[in-house]
Amino acid sequence: MSTPRPDIFNYRDYRQFLVDWFKFKKLNQSTFSMRALAKQVGLASGYIPMVVAGKRALSQAAWQKISPALGFTPSEKSFFENLLSLDSTNTHAVRIAALERMKRSSRYQKQNPKDTEVYEYLTHWYYVAIREMASLEGFQADPRWIQARLLYPATLQEVSTALEFLLAHGYLVKGPEGVIQPPQKSLDCSGDIYKVALGQYHRELLKLAAQSIETTPSDEREVVGHTVALSPKSMTEAREIVKQAIQKIRDLGENEPIGESVYHMEVALFPLTQNKGSHK
């Protein structure tokens, strides 16, 4: 029984695809090797092995040289290039654009339903807020009721779409006596696709946090900060303190019999200066 060629639409990491593709080629052509391919297309013999090992990034020039050898259809080539964009840039807008293009692929949607689901959930702040609102006393699964309770703008159509999504994908469920409530459902936020979606979620909430300074009374919010010089070791300890604080607040929510309002805590611990030896 022959081994099928790896399907790029099943991958979230272009390097892992290349690893599997090279194994596939080797099984079907014993003389094939990464170094032989590199020499064939005019690249340094060690370049492709270094890319696959994560020691080098696949440049656009190198990609144009090796792409014909992969035998991609136009849609497969486009999908690989989107994976390449996710890995090769730190620009948030470029990564979001790549994800949006991937999400429009019917094959990707069919083969990676969890990716598209979590992406949809995390890239709209009010999806998460509505899910948590279902824990409030007197919650009504009615778009107009929900819209009236949100402090920040969301159109009636956006709220309706969010409610339909949450119910369809199990982020909200019908409990005893038909009461709508959130289940105990955790998200798998691993891999570049989840990380980009989660990054978009935090960007949206940080904007709302900034707005809250002007729109929410000080006794109903806590927006504080502190600037300090830290060593790498102390930075690691500071991150642990932040994680512990988040966990304690999560515990408060889980032990709350009935909440009265939905809150979001966004702690931002990030560098304002370059690290020693950094040239970025």
Secondary structure, DSSP 4 states (H G I P E B T S, - for coil): -PPPPP-GGG-S-HHHHHHHHHHHHHHH-TT--HHHHHHHHT--TTHHHHHHTTSS---HHHHHHHGGGGT--HHHHHHHHHHHHHHH---HHHHHHHHHHHHT-HHHHHH-HHHHHHHHHHT-HHHHHHHHHTTBTT----HHHHHHH-SS---HHHHHHHHHHHHHTTSSEE-GGG-EE---------HHHHHHHHHHHHHHHHHHHHHHHHHS-GGG-----------HHHHHHHHHHHHHHHHHHHHHHHH-SSBSS----------SSPPTT---
